[in-house]
Amino acid sequence: MIRVVLTDIEGTTSSLSFVHDVLFPYAEEHIGEFIKNGFSDNPEIQEQLEAVAEESGVSANDLDGLIEVLQTWIREDRKETPLKMLQGMLWEQGYQSGAFRGHVYSDAAEALRSWHDRGLRLYVYSSGSVKAQKLIFGHSECGDLTPYFSGYFDTRVGLKRDPESYRNILDQIGVAPDTVLFLSDVEAELEAAETVGMRTALLVREGPLPETSRPVMRDFDEVDALLRKR
């Protein structure tokens, strides 16, 4: 019996276009100013820039060089933890200023409410930072959805295509793997979760449906129908 739903964000609860056409361009445009304005008196920014310097080989004293690295990583959609942490801080300003609101599919929002009310525990696992995850759901077009979630996971538990990441998540939430349903639009992530015994479903919002042995869903209404059978 499924007791926990673990969900991805990009391409699953939320559109790919929101992330790639709104959040990423905003980050690339504003990250330089954000870092220069906050570097001197924000230890968290300093800590993440030190991690960028260590990963990239650029001197920690070369602020312009580090900003250029970050802008390149944004364009390449790199899953680097310090980039994700800095983006989360920057996007918080964008949400709070009203520059944008988080896109969440209406079917996903309704399902999350329903599952929570039925006693399911809901978690997020995304390559975006926990801060960014809370922002997209807390400032969504469908209202504040954060009360429905029991917790959030990002790349600090591991990469999403690594089975060990899902073992770490299971250790933290303390449930049997076959009671967890993981939702994602990336089959390699689902395969990693299946390796540790989680159940999975593939979300394909648009385009042709692939041939696969795992459940394939167009939206969360179909996921809900699957859950009601189990």
Backbone hydrogen bonds, N-H to C=O, Kabsch-Sander energy under -0.5 kcal/mol:
donor,donor_aa,acceptor,acceptor_aa,energy
3,R,179,T,-2.8
4,V,179,T,-2.2
5,V,121,R,-2.5
6,L,4,V,-0.5
6,L,181,L,-2.7
7,T,5,V,-0.5
7,T,123,Y,-2.5
8,D,183,L,-2.2
11,G,14,S,-2.7
12,T,9,I,-2.5
13,T,9,I,-1.1
14,S,9,I,-2.4
19,V,15,S,-1.2
20,H,16,L,-2.6
21,D,17,S,-2.9
22,V,18,F,-1.3
23,L,18,F,-2.1
24,F,19,V,-2.6
26,Y,22,V,-1.8
27,A,23,L,-2.4
28,E,24,F,-2.7
29,E,25,P,-2.2
30,H,26,Y,-2.1
31,I,27,A,-2.1
34,F,30,H,-2.5
35,I,31,I,-2.4
36,K,32,G,-2.4
37,N,33,E,-2.3
38,G,34,F,-1.5
39,F,35,I,-2.2
42,N,38,G,-0.9
42,N,39,F,-0.6
46,Q,42,N,-2.0
47,E,43,P,-2.5
48,Q,44,E,-2.0
49,L,45,I,-2.3
50,E,46,Q,-2.0
51,A,47,E,-1.4
52,V,48,Q,-2.0
53,A,49,L,-2.5
54,E,50,E,-2.1
55,E,51,A,-2.1
56,S,52,V,-2.7
57,G,53,A,-2.4
62,D,59,S,-1.5
63,L,61,N,-1.3
66,L,62,D,-2.2
67,I,63,L,-2.3
68,E,64,D,-2.2
69,V,65,G,-2.0
70,L,66,L,-2.4
71,Q,67,I,-2.5
72,T,68,E,-2.0
73,W,69,V,-2.6
74,I,70,L,-2.3
75,R,71,Q,-2.0
76,E,72,T,-2.0
77,D,73,W,-0.6
77,D,74,I,-1.1
78,R,73,W,-2.5
84,K,80,E,-2.2
85,M,81,T,-2.4
86,L,82,P,-2.3
87,Q,83,L,-2.8
88,G,84,K,-2.0
89,M,85,M,-1.7
90,L,86,L,-2.3
91,W,87,Q,-3.4
92,E,88,G,-1.5
93,Q,89,M,-0.9
93,Q,90,L,-0.6
94,G,90,L,-1.4
95,Y,91,W,-2.9
96,Q,92,E,-2.5
97,S,93,Q,-2.1
98,G,94,G,-0.6
98,G,95,Y,-1.0
99,A,94,G,-2.1
100,F,94,G,-0.7
102,G,139,H,-2.4
104,V,102,G,-0.6
105,Y,13,T,-2.8
109,A,105,Y,-2.3
110,E,106,S,-2.4
111,A,107,D,-2.0
112,L,108,A,-2.7
113,R,109,A,-1.9
114,S,110,E,-2.4
115,W,111,A,-3.3
116,H,112,L,-2.2
117,D,113,R,-2.3
118,R,114,S,-1.6
119,G,116,H,-1.6
120,L,115,W,-2.4
121,R,3,R,-2.4
123,Y,5,V,-2.6
124,V,151,G,-1.5
125,Y,7,T,-2.4
126,S,153,F,-2.1
133,Q,129,S,-2.4
134,K,130,V,-2.6
135,L,131,K,-1.9
136,I,132,A,-2.2
137,F,133,Q,-1.8
138,G,134,K,-2.4
139,H,135,L,-2.3
140,S,137,F,-0.7
140,S,143,G,-0.8
141,E,102,G,-2.6
143,G,140,S,-1.7
145,L,137,F,-2.7
145,L,143,G,-0.8
148,Y,145,L,-1.7
149,F,146,T,-1.6
150,S,122,L,-3.5
151,G,122,L,-0.9
153,F,124,V,-2.2
157,V,154,D,-2.1
158,G,155,T,-0.8
162,D,159,L,-1.6
165,S,162,D,-1.7
166,Y,162,D,-0.7
166,Y,163,P,-0.7
167,R,163,P,-1.6
168,N,164,E,-2.2
169,I,165,S,-1.9
170,L,166,Y,-2.3
171,D,167,R,-2.4
172,Q,168,N,-1.7
173,I,169,I,-2.4
174,G,170,L,-2.2
175,V,170,L,-0.7
179,T,176,A,-1.8
180,V,177,P,-1.6
181,L,4,V,-2.6
182,F,180,V,-0.5
182,F,199,R,-2.9
183,L,6,L,-2.6
184,S,201,A,-1.5
187,E,185,D,-0.5
189,E,186,V,-0.6
190,L,186,V,-1.6
191,E,187,E,-2.6
192,A,188,A,-1.6
193,A,189,E,-2.0
194,E,190,L,-2.6
195,T,191,E,-1.6
196,V,192,A,-0.7
196,V,193,A,-0.8
197,G,194,E,-1.5
198,M,193,A,-2.0
199,R,177,P,-0.6
199,R,180,V,-2.6
201,A,182,F,-1.9
202,L,215,P,-3.0
203,L,184,S,-2.4
204,V,202,L,-0.6
204,V,217,M,-2.9
212,T,210,P,-0.7
217,M,202,L,-3.4
223,V,219,D,-1.3
224,D,220,F,-2.6
225,A,221,D,-1.8
226,L,222,E,-1.7
227,L,223,V,-2.4
228,R,224,D,-2.1
229,K,225,A,-0.7
229,K,226,L,-0.9
230,R,227,L,-1.3
